[in-house]
Amino acid sequence: MAPTQRGRATYHHGDLPAALVQATLEIVDEVGVRGFSVAEAARRTCVSPGAPYRHFADRDALLAAAALEVSRRLRAIYVETVAEVESAQERLATVAGSFVRAAARYRGGLDILFAPGLRATHRELQDSSREFVGLLLPSAFEVIAPDKGAEAAVALLDALHALARGYVAQLLEGKFGDPDEVVENIAARATQAARALVAGYGLPSGPGGEEGPAR
């Protein structure tokens, strides 16, 4: 792939922001979020160092745009995976596998998505997170025990997110082997672990309001 030629062609067609976002994802794949620079993104899209600032206020704004793109891609993976899934439990469990597949496909993209500070200062990322949670909440309410409320549903989603990120971190660290080779196996393992977690949140409460023992 020749990023310079692609970048120049994209720019002349008026898609410089999209080209810069793609360059950002590629750079972060190679050097991480800390090593990313707007100047390198400009070089790869074959524009002047100042050109990106006509579209993005600063480095964080470009990173936030890349994070938003990763969020969209993650959501697309999830929606495609659950298109024919009827069970609320399985729709929720599938979240973990979707995160693993997205991590293997986009690598550094998830680092951008979870980069400290970006979400707090960029409304569009907050909105994207709320939309994804809104996609999952109906299933969470179907799963939790009838005597539990909205807090339990949110806690379930938080727990699923933590579980998924744990598998993602270990995948990208190479704990399981080459991510490209093991991704489907690890996605299946993450999904299985998520099934157990979801099942636990569906248990009825025991005496005194405490959760009953796991079956």
C-alpha atoms as an extended CHARMM CRD file, in Angstrom:
* protein
*
       215  EXT
         1         1  MET       CA              0.0000000000        0.0000000000        0.0000000000  PROA      1               0.0000000000
         2         2  ALA       CA              1.3400000000        3.4410000000       -0.8690000000  PROA      2               0.0000000000
         3         3  PRO       CA             -0.0350000000        5.9480000000        1.6510000000  PROA      3               0.0000000000
         4         4  THR       CA              1.5150000000        8.9320000000       -0.1280000000  PROA      4               0.0000000000
         5         5  GLN       CA             -0.2260000000        8.2500000000       -3.4240000000  PROA      5               0.0000000000
         6         6  ARG       CA             -3.4750000000        7.2870000000       -1.7300000000  PROA      6               0.0000000000
         7         7  GLY       CA             -3.3230000000       10.3460000000        0.5000000000  PROA      7               0.0000000000
         8         8  ARG       CA             -2.7420000000       12.7230000000       -2.4070000000  PROA      8               0.0000000000
         9         9  ALA       CA             -5.6100000000       11.2440000000       -4.4220000000  PROA      9               0.0000000000
        10        10  THR       CA             -7.9220000000       11.3440000000       -1.4150000000  PROA      10              0.0000000000
        11        11  TYR       CA             -7.0280000000       14.9490000000       -0.7100000000  PROA      11              0.0000000000
        12        12  HSD       CA             -7.7990000000       16.0650000000       -4.2540000000  PROA      12              0.0000000000
        13        13  HSD       CA            -11.2020000000       14.4310000000       -3.9660000000  PROA      13              0.0000000000
        14        14  GLY       CA            -11.9780000000       16.4550000000       -0.8440000000  PROA      14              0.0000000000
        15        15  ASP       CA            -11.5830000000       13.6410000000        1.6890000000  PROA      15              0.0000000000
        16        16  LEU       CA             -8.5510000000       14.8520000000        3.5750000000  PROA      16              0.0000000000
        17        17  PRO       CA            -10.2010000000       14.3840000000        7.0140000000  PROA      17              0.0000000000
        18        18  ALA       CA            -10.9390000000       10.7230000000        6.2520000000  PROA      18              0.0000000000
        19        19  ALA       CA             -7.4080000000       10.2150000000        4.9060000000  PROA      19              0.0000000000
        20        20  LEU       CA             -5.9350000000       11.7600000000        8.0470000000  PROA      20              0.0000000000
        21        21  VAL       CA             -8.0500000000        9.5290000000       10.2710000000  PROA      21              0.0000000000
        22        22  GLN       CA             -6.8640000000        6.4390000000        8.3750000000  PROA      22              0.0000000000
        23        23  ALA       CA             -3.2530000000        7.6070000000        8.6200000000  PROA      23              0.0000000000
        24        24  THR       CA             -3.7450000000        8.1600000000       12.3490000000  PROA      24              0.0000000000
        25        25  LEU       CA             -4.9640000000        4.5930000000       12.8050000000  PROA      25              0.0000000000
        26        26  GLU       CA             -1.9840000000        3.2450000000       10.8730000000  PROA      26              0.0000000000
        27        27  ILE       CA              0.5160000000        5.3170000000       12.8540000000  PROA      27              0.0000000000
        28        28  VAL       CA             -0.9430000000        4.3380000000       16.2130000000  PROA      28              0.0000000000
        29        29  ASP       CA             -0.7940000000        0.6880000000       15.1270000000  PROA      29              0.0000000000
        30        30  GLU       CA              2.9400000000        1.1400000000       14.6490000000  PROA      30              0.0000000000
        31        31  VAL       CA              4.0340000000        3.4490000000       17.4700000000  PROA      31              0.0000000000
        32        32  GLY       CA              1.1120000000        3.7320000000       19.8990000000  PROA      32              0.0000000000
        33        33  VAL       CA             -0.8780000000        6.7730000000       20.9640000000  PROA      33              0.0000000000
        34        34  ARG       CA              2.0900000000        8.4110000000       22.6810000000  PROA      34              0.0000000000
        35        35  GLY       CA              4.1840000000        8.2040000000       19.5270000000  PROA      35              0.0000000000
        36        36  PHE       CA              1.5380000000        9.6960000000       17.2630000000  PROA      36              0.0000000000
        37        37  SER       CA              2.1420000000       13.0980000000       15.6780000000  PROA      37              0.0000000000
        38        38  VAL       CA              0.0030000000       15.2200000000       13.3900000000  PROA      38              0.0000000000
        39        39  ALA       CA              3.0930000000       15.9810000000       11.3090000000  PROA      39              0.0000000000
        40        40  GLU       CA              3.5160000000       12.2860000000       10.4960000000  PROA      40              0.0000000000
        41        41  ALA       CA             -0.1660000000       11.9860000000        9.5750000000  PROA      41              0.0000000000
        42        42  ALA       CA              0.2840000000       14.9590000000        7.2440000000  PROA      42              0.0000000000
        43        43  ARG       CA              3.3860000000       13.3960000000        5.6920000000  PROA      43              0.0000000000
        44        44  ARG       CA              1.5650000000       10.1330000000        5.0080000000  PROA      44              0.0000000000
        45        45  THR       CA             -1.3220000000       11.9210000000        3.3280000000  PROA      45              0.0000000000
        46        46  CYS       CA              1.1520000000       14.0560000000        1.3490000000  PROA      46              0.0000000000
        47        47  VAL       CA             -0.0700000000       17.4380000000        2.5680000000  PROA      47              0.0000000000
        48        48  SER       CA              1.6870000000       20.2940000000        4.3220000000  PROA      48              0.0000000000
        49        49  PRO       CA              2.2280000000       20.0740000000        8.1010000000  PROA      49              0.0000000000
        50        50  GLY       CA             -0.3750000000       22.7880000000        8.6080000000  PROA      50              0.0000000000
        51        51  ALA       CA             -3.0900000000       21.2680000000        6.4030000000  PROA      51              0.0000000000
        52        52  PRO       CA             -4.5810000000       18.9490000000        9.0740000000  PROA      52              0.0000000000
        53        53  TYR       CA             -5.2960000000       21.9650000000       11.2910000000  PROA      53              0.0000000000
        54        54  ARG       CA             -7.7860000000       23.2630000000        8.7540000000  PROA      54              0.0000000000
        55        55  HSD       CA             -9.9800000000       20.2990000000        9.7500000000  PROA      55              0.0000000000
        56        56  PHE       CA             -8.8460000000       19.4130000000       13.2890000000  PROA      56              0.0000000000
        57        57  ALA       CA             -8.1470000000       21.9620000000       16.0150000000  PROA      57              0.0000000000
        58        58  ASP       CA             -5.2390000000       20.0240000000       17.5040000000  PROA      58              0.0000000000
        59        59  ARG       CA             -3.6530000000       16.5880000000       17.9720000000  PROA      59              0.0000000000
        60        60  ASP       CA             -6.3520000000       15.4360000000       20.3750000000  PROA      60              0.0000000000
        61        61  ALA       CA             -9.1010000000       16.4320000000       17.9400000000  PROA      61              0.0000000000
        62        62  LEU       CA             -7.5790000000       14.2110000000       15.2540000000  PROA      62              0.0000000000
        63        63  LEU       CA             -7.1590000000       11.3550000000       17.7380000000  PROA      63              0.0000000000
        64        64  ALA       CA            -10.7800000000       11.8050000000       18.8230000000  PROA      64              0.0000000000
        65        65  ALA       CA            -11.9290000000       11.5760000000       15.2060000000  PROA      65              0.0000000000
        66        66  ALA       CA             -9.9550000000        8.3430000000       14.8460000000  PROA      66              0.0000000000
        67        67  ALA       CA            -11.4710000000        7.0270000000       18.0920000000  PROA      67              0.0000000000
        68        68  LEU       CA            -14.9520000000        7.8180000000       16.7880000000  PROA      68              0.0000000000
        69        69  GLU       CA            -14.2180000000        5.8640000000       13.6210000000  PROA      69              0.0000000000
        70        70  VAL       CA            -13.0520000000        2.8780000000       15.6740000000  PROA      70              0.0000000000
        71        71  SER       CA            -16.2310000000        3.1340000000       17.7590000000  PROA      71              0.0000000000
        72        72  ARG       CA            -18.3170000000        2.9790000000       14.5850000000  PROA      72              0.0000000000
        73        73  ARG       CA            -16.3720000000       -0.0320000000       13.3230000000  PROA      73              0.0000000000
        74        74  LEU       CA            -16.7160000000       -1.8410000000       16.6600000000  PROA      74              0.0000000000
        75        75  ARG       CA            -20.4550000000       -1.2330000000       16.6580000000  PROA      75              0.0000000000
        76        76  ALA       CA            -20.6880000000       -2.5160000000       13.0570000000  PROA      76              0.0000000000
        77        77  ILE       CA            -18.8900000000       -5.7320000000       14.0430000000  PROA      77              0.0000000000
        78        78  TYR       CA            -21.2590000000       -6.2310000000       16.9600000000  PROA      78              0.0000000000
        79        79  VAL       CA            -24.4230000000       -5.4860000000       14.9710000000  PROA      79              0.0000000000
        80        80  GLU       CA            -23.3650000000       -7.8600000000       12.2150000000  PROA      80              0.0000000000
        81        81  THR       CA            -22.5730000000      -10.6090000000       14.7310000000  PROA      81              0.0000000000
        82        82  VAL       CA            -25.9230000000      -10.4140000000       16.5440000000  PROA      82              0.0000000000
        83        83  ALA       CA            -28.0750000000       -9.8810000000       13.4610000000  PROA      83              0.0000000000
        84        84  GLU       CA            -29.6740000000      -13.3140000000       13.8070000000  PROA      84              0.0000000000
        85        85  VAL       CA            -29.2360000000      -13.8480000000       17.5650000000  PROA      85              0.0000000000
        86        86  GLU       CA            -32.5870000000      -14.0850000000       19.3210000000  PROA      86              0.0000000000
        87        87  SER       CA            -31.5130000000      -14.6060000000       22.9500000000  PROA      87              0.0000000000
        88        88  ALA       CA            -30.8670000000      -11.5060000000       25.0660000000  PROA      88              0.0000000000
        89        89  GLN       CA            -28.2420000000      -13.4490000000       27.0200000000  PROA      89              0.0000000000
        90        90  GLU       CA            -26.3700000000      -14.3490000000       23.8600000000  PROA      90              0.0000000000
        91        91  ARG       CA            -26.6070000000      -10.8210000000       22.4490000000  PROA      91              0.0000000000
        92        92  LEU       CA            -24.8620000000       -9.5500000000       25.5810000000  PROA      92              0.0000000000
        93        93  ALA       CA            -22.2700000000      -12.3250000000       25.6390000000  PROA      93              0.0000000000
        94        94  THR       CA            -21.4080000000      -11.5110000000       22.0410000000  PROA      94              0.0000000000
        95        95  VAL       CA            -20.0850000000       -8.1170000000       23.1460000000  PROA      95              0.0000000000
        96        96  ALA       CA            -16.8950000000       -9.7360000000       24.4590000000  PROA      96              0.0000000000
        97        97  GLY       CA            -16.1930000000      -11.6040000000       21.2470000000  PROA      97              0.0000000000
        98        98  SER       CA            -16.8620000000       -8.4590000000       19.2080000000  PROA      98              0.0000000000
        99        99  PHE       CA            -14.2850000000       -6.5110000000       21.2160000000  PROA      99              0.0000000000
       100       100  VAL       CA            -11.6980000000       -9.2430000000       20.6520000000  PROA      100             0.0000000000
       101       101  ARG       CA            -12.3230000000       -9.3250000000       16.9030000000  PROA      101             0.0000000000
       102       102  ALA       CA            -12.1490000000       -5.5300000000       16.6940000000  PROA      102             0.0000000000
       103       103  ALA       CA             -8.8790000000       -5.5010000000       18.6270000000  PROA      103             0.0000000000
       104       104  ALA       CA             -7.2690000000       -8.0370000000       16.2940000000  PROA      104             0.0000000000
       105       105  ARG       CA             -8.4710000000       -6.1330000000       13.2460000000  PROA      105             0.0000000000
       106       106  TYR       CA             -7.6680000000       -2.5900000000       14.3610000000  PROA      106             0.0000000000
       107       107  ARG       CA             -5.0150000000       -3.1000000000       17.0730000000  PROA      107             0.0000000000
       108       108  GLY       CA             -4.0180000000        0.4160000000       18.0740000000  PROA      108             0.0000000000
       109       109  GLY       CA             -7.4850000000        1.6910000000       17.2780000000  PROA      109             0.0000000000
       110       110  LEU       CA             -8.7750000000        0.4130000000       20.6000000000  PROA      110             0.0000000000
       111       111  ASP       CA             -5.9020000000        2.1650000000       22.3670000000  PROA      111             0.0000000000
       112       112  ILE       CA             -7.1720000000        5.4170000000       20.8830000000  PROA      112             0.0000000000
       113       113  LEU       CA            -10.7410000000        4.5840000000       21.8040000000  PROA      113             0.0000000000
       114       114  PHE       CA             -9.7660000000        4.0860000000       25.4520000000  PROA      114             0.0000000000
       115       115  ALA       CA             -7.0960000000        6.7940000000       25.6260000000  PROA      115             0.0000000000
       116       116  PRO       CA             -7.4030000000        8.7520000000       28.9080000000  PROA      116             0.0000000000
       117       117  GLY       CA             -8.8280000000       12.2260000000       28.5210000000  PROA      117             0.0000000000
       118       118  LEU       CA            -10.2210000000       12.0350000000       24.9930000000  PROA      118             0.0000000000
       119       119  ARG       CA            -13.6970000000       10.9230000000       26.0210000000  PROA      119             0.0000000000
       120       120  ALA       CA            -13.9430000000       13.5610000000       28.7340000000  PROA      120             0.0000000000
       121       121  THR       CA            -13.2300000000       16.4290000000       26.3500000000  PROA      121             0.0000000000
       122       122  HSD       CA            -14.9610000000       15.3140000000       23.1440000000  PROA      122             0.0000000000
       123       123  ARG       CA            -18.7400000000       15.1890000000       23.1970000000  PROA      123             0.0000000000
       124       124  GLU       CA            -18.9800000000       13.0590000000       20.0720000000  PROA      124             0.0000000000
       125       125  LEU       CA            -17.1600000000       10.2020000000       21.8320000000  PROA      125             0.0000000000
       126       126  GLN       CA            -19.4800000000       10.4440000000       24.8100000000  PROA      126             0.0000000000
       127       127  ASP       CA            -22.4750000000       10.3390000000       22.4610000000  PROA      127             0.0000000000
       128       128  SER       CA            -21.0610000000        7.3030000000       20.6750000000  PROA      128             0.0000000000
       129       129  SER       CA            -20.6260000000        5.4810000000       23.9940000000  PROA      129             0.0000000000
       130       130  ARG       CA            -24.1810000000        6.3000000000       25.0250000000  PROA      130             0.0000000000
       131       131  GLU       CA            -25.4910000000        5.0140000000       21.7060000000  PROA      131             0.0000000000
       132       132  PHE       CA            -23.6690000000        1.7120000000       22.1680000000  PROA      132             0.0000000000
       133       133  VAL       CA            -24.9470000000        1.3810000000       25.7290000000  PROA      133             0.0000000000
       134       134  GLY       CA            -28.4330000000        2.1770000000       24.4570000000  PROA      134             0.0000000000
       135       135  LEU       CA            -28.0660000000       -0.6550000000       21.9840000000  PROA      135             0.0000000000
       136       136  LEU       CA            -27.2710000000       -3.0930000000       24.8110000000  PROA      136             0.0000000000
       137       137  LEU       CA            -29.5630000000       -1.9100000000       27.6000000000  PROA      137             0.0000000000
       138       138  PRO       CA            -32.7800000000       -3.5760000000       26.3430000000  PROA      138             0.0000000000
       139       139  SER       CA            -31.0060000000       -6.9500000000       26.4160000000  PROA      139             0.0000000000
       140       140  ALA       CA            -29.6060000000       -6.2020000000       29.8760000000  PROA      140             0.0000000000
       141       141  PHE       CA            -33.0970000000       -5.4670000000       31.2040000000  PROA      141             0.0000000000
       142       142  GLU       CA            -34.3200000000       -8.7680000000       29.7520000000  PROA      142             0.0000000000
       143       143  VAL       CA            -31.5450000000      -10.6510000000       31.5250000000  PROA      143             0.0000000000
       144       144  ILE       CA            -31.4780000000       -9.2210000000       35.0460000000  PROA      144             0.0000000000
       145       145  ALA       CA            -33.7290000000      -10.6500000000       37.7320000000  PROA      145             0.0000000000
       146       146  PRO       CA            -37.1310000000       -8.9280000000       37.9750000000  PROA      146             0.0000000000
       147       147  ASP       CA            -36.4080000000       -7.5910000000       41.4640000000  PROA      147             0.0000000000
       148       148  LYS       CA            -33.3080000000       -5.7280000000       40.3050000000  PROA      148             0.0000000000
       149       149  GLY       CA            -33.4050000000       -2.2830000000       38.7460000000  PROA      149             0.0000000000
       150       150  ALA       CA            -31.5700000000       -0.0740000000       36.2750000000  PROA      150             0.0000000000
       151       151  GLU       CA            -28.4070000000       -0.0020000000       38.3900000000  PROA      151             0.0000000000
       152       152  ALA       CA            -28.0710000000       -3.7670000000       38.0020000000  PROA      152             0.0000000000
       153       153  ALA       CA            -28.4190000000       -3.4850000000       34.2280000000  PROA      153             0.0000000000
       154       154  VAL       CA            -25.7110000000       -0.8160000000       34.0780000000  PROA      154             0.0000000000
       155       155  ALA       CA            -23.4930000000       -2.8540000000       36.4070000000  PROA      155             0.0000000000
       156       156  LEU       CA            -23.8660000000       -5.8310000000       34.0760000000  PROA      156             0.0000000000
       157       157  LEU       CA            -22.7490000000       -3.7680000000       31.0970000000  PROA      157             0.0000000000
       158       158  ASP       CA            -19.8050000000       -2.3840000000       33.0800000000  PROA      158             0.0000000000
       159       159  ALA       CA            -18.7650000000       -5.9150000000       34.0140000000  PROA      159             0.0000000000
       160       160  LEU       CA            -19.0180000000       -7.0720000000       30.3970000000  PROA      160             0.0000000000
       161       161  HSD       CA            -16.8880000000       -4.1390000000       29.3030000000  PROA      161             0.0000000000
       162       162  ALA       CA            -14.2310000000       -4.9530000000       31.9020000000  PROA      162             0.0000000000
       163       163  LEU       CA            -14.1960000000       -8.6270000000       30.9150000000  PROA      163             0.0000000000
       164       164  ALA       CA            -13.9040000000       -7.7950000000       27.2180000000  PROA      164             0.0000000000
       165       165  ARG       CA            -11.0610000000       -5.3320000000       27.7710000000  PROA      165             0.0000000000
       166       166  GLY       CA             -9.2090000000       -7.9060000000       29.8390000000  PROA      166             0.0000000000
       167       167  TYR       CA             -9.2550000000      -10.3780000000       26.9590000000  PROA      167             0.0000000000
       168       168  VAL       CA             -8.3120000000       -7.6200000000       24.5070000000  PROA      168             0.0000000000
       169       169  ALA       CA             -5.3020000000       -6.5680000000       26.5900000000  PROA      169             0.0000000000
       170       170  GLN       CA             -4.0150000000      -10.1310000000       26.8400000000  PROA      170             0.0000000000
       171       171  LEU       CA             -4.6250000000      -10.7480000000       23.1380000000  PROA      171             0.0000000000
       172       172  LEU       CA             -2.6310000000       -7.6900000000       22.0920000000  PROA      172             0.0000000000
       173       173  GLU       CA              0.1290000000       -8.4500000000       24.5890000000  PROA      173             0.0000000000
       174       174  GLY       CA              0.6160000000      -11.7510000000       22.7860000000  PROA      174             0.0000000000
       175       175  LYS       CA             -0.2840000000      -13.9170000000       25.7610000000  PROA      175             0.0000000000
       176       176  PHE       CA             -2.3400000000      -16.2570000000       23.5820000000  PROA      176             0.0000000000
       177       177  GLY       CA              0.0080000000      -16.2200000000       20.5820000000  PROA      177             0.0000000000
       178       178  ASP       CA             -0.1440000000      -14.2820000000       17.3160000000  PROA      178             0.0000000000
       179       179  PRO       CA             -3.4110000000      -12.2640000000       17.4760000000  PROA      179             0.0000000000
       180       180  ASP       CA             -4.1720000000      -12.9140000000       13.8170000000  PROA      180             0.0000000000
       181       181  GLU       CA             -3.8850000000      -16.6650000000       14.3150000000  PROA      181             0.0000000000
       182       182  VAL       CA             -5.7760000000      -17.0130000000       17.5980000000  PROA      182             0.0000000000
       183       183  VAL       CA             -8.4270000000      -14.3040000000       17.3010000000  PROA      183             0.0000000000
       184       184  GLU       CA            -11.3990000000      -16.6030000000       16.6530000000  PROA      184             0.0000000000
       185       185  ASN       CA            -10.3820000000      -18.9770000000       19.4320000000  PROA      185             0.0000000000
       186       186  ILE       CA             -9.9910000000      -16.1270000000       21.9220000000  PROA      186             0.0000000000
       187       187  ALA       CA            -13.2170000000      -14.4810000000       20.7600000000  PROA      187             0.0000000000
       188       188  ALA       CA            -14.9980000000      -17.7640000000       21.5030000000  PROA      188             0.0000000000
       189       189  ARG       CA            -13.3500000000      -17.9910000000       24.9340000000  PROA      189             0.0000000000
       190       190  ALA       CA            -14.2690000000      -14.4110000000       25.7570000000  PROA      190             0.0000000000
       191       191  THR       CA            -17.8450000000      -15.0300000000       24.6780000000  PROA      191             0.0000000000
       192       192  GLN       CA            -18.0440000000      -18.1460000000       26.8510000000  PROA      192             0.0000000000
       193       193  ALA       CA            -16.7570000000      -16.2210000000       29.8700000000  PROA      193             0.0000000000
       194       194  ALA       CA            -19.2930000000      -13.4820000000       29.1520000000  PROA      194             0.0000000000
       195       195  ARG       CA            -22.0860000000      -16.0640000000       29.0710000000  PROA      195             0.0000000000
       196       196  ALA       CA            -21.1930000000      -17.1290000000       32.6020000000  PROA      196             0.0000000000
       197       197  LEU       CA            -21.0910000000      -13.5200000000       33.7500000000  PROA      197             0.0000000000
       198       198  VAL       CA            -24.4770000000      -12.7240000000       32.1940000000  PROA      198             0.0000000000
       199       199  ALA       CA            -26.0020000000      -15.8490000000       33.7420000000  PROA      199             0.0000000000
       200       200  GLY       CA            -24.8710000000      -14.6930000000       37.1790000000  PROA      200             0.0000000000
       201       201  TYR       CA            -26.6710000000      -11.3790000000       36.8270000000  PROA      201             0.0000000000
       202       202  GLY       CA            -29.8670000000      -13.2210000000       35.9780000000  PROA      202             0.0000000000
       203       203  LEU       CA            -29.9630000000      -15.0810000000       39.2820000000  PROA      203             0.0000000000
       204       204  PRO       CA            -32.7870000000      -14.2640000000       41.7030000000  PROA      204             0.0000000000
       205       205  SER       CA            -31.9130000000      -12.5200000000       44.9290000000  PROA      205             0.0000000000
       206       206  GLY       CA            -31.5880000000      -14.6280000000       48.0770000000  PROA      206             0.0000000000
       207       207  PRO       CA            -32.7840000000      -13.8600000000       51.6190000000  PROA      207             0.0000000000
       208       208  GLY       CA            -32.0620000000      -10.3280000000       52.6910000000  PROA      208             0.0000000000
       209       209  GLY       CA            -31.6720000000       -9.1190000000       49.1310000000  PROA      209             0.0000000000
       210       210  GLU       CA            -28.3220000000      -10.8520000000       48.6030000000  PROA      210             0.0000000000
       211       211  GLU       CA            -27.6990000000      -12.5430000000       45.2980000000  PROA      211             0.0000000000
       212       212  GLY       CA            -28.3350000000      -16.2590000000       45.4160000000  PROA      212             0.0000000000
       213       213  PRO       CA            -25.5890000000      -18.8360000000       44.9820000000  PROA      213             0.0000000000
       214       214  ALA       CA            -24.2920000000      -19.5560000000       41.4860000000  PROA      214             0.0000000000
       215       215  ARG       CA            -25.7180000000      -22.6480000000       39.8790000000  PROA      215             0.0000000000
